[in-house]
Amino acid sequence: MISVVILTLNEAASLQRSLESVAFSDDILVVDSGSTDATVEIARAAGARVLSRAFDSFAGQRNFAMEAGAFRHRWVLHLDADEVVRPALREELLALAGIDQFCFPVYRLPSRLIFMGRWLRHAGMYPAYQVRFGRTESLRFMDHGHGQREVQPLGEVGTCTAALDHYNFSKGINDWFARHLRYARREAAQAQADASQALPLEGLWGRDATSRRRAFKQLANRLPVRPLLRFLYIYLAKGGFLDGRAGLHYAALIGVYQYMIDLNGLELRERL
């Protein structure tokens, strides 16, 4: 009833866990970006189909999958290789796919960030939503910062209640830093683009959590001492201290990441 897309690049350490969590699907497509480890072999051994495409962006990879995937089913779930479908989410997705008259063409999923062996209930900004599930004719993405967003207005997006587990540090802290060094450049460019637009103040007090978060991010990008503010927001305002040692370390990491973004933004402005 559901086809699955998994994006990979050298994910031999994580892919098996992700594949096992979607064993309910008889149509799994791995879109690989040129892995040099055993990623492709693990995917094929699990019965997954594999397509190769050089990585340009997350939206580019996901849209390629939607166009070239030749899926067996009308509903598609998108994952990264470090994400795991929990049983409650599996049942919710299967129920949605089984409804003849669907309410929404695409759905956003909450994500539970796993760090230092625990779910960061507070510091991980739960529930942080991304559109990852939808009809084959509707599920498309556009680039935004280092990631992607849905092409539909939020009024056309449904919301799942059960969550993915996201093992963002599954390849170690140095891999996390290497990825976020790359992400920082895209985020800095996005912040500059957002700064040229009117601030969506109405979103700050809107009822939808995703709209509030996006509006707050645009506001925060215009404030001084952003690395410190971002650390304090996650650790104190969002209750990251309740996540113990892991919450402190993660809040510090996000503060450092914000500093990377700001330095990239400074470099971009000085080159203009």
Summary of the structure (lengths in Angstrom):
residues: 272
radius of gyration: 18.7
end to end distance: 50.7
largest distance: 55.0
contacts: 858
relative contact order: 0.12
helix: 45%
strand: 22%
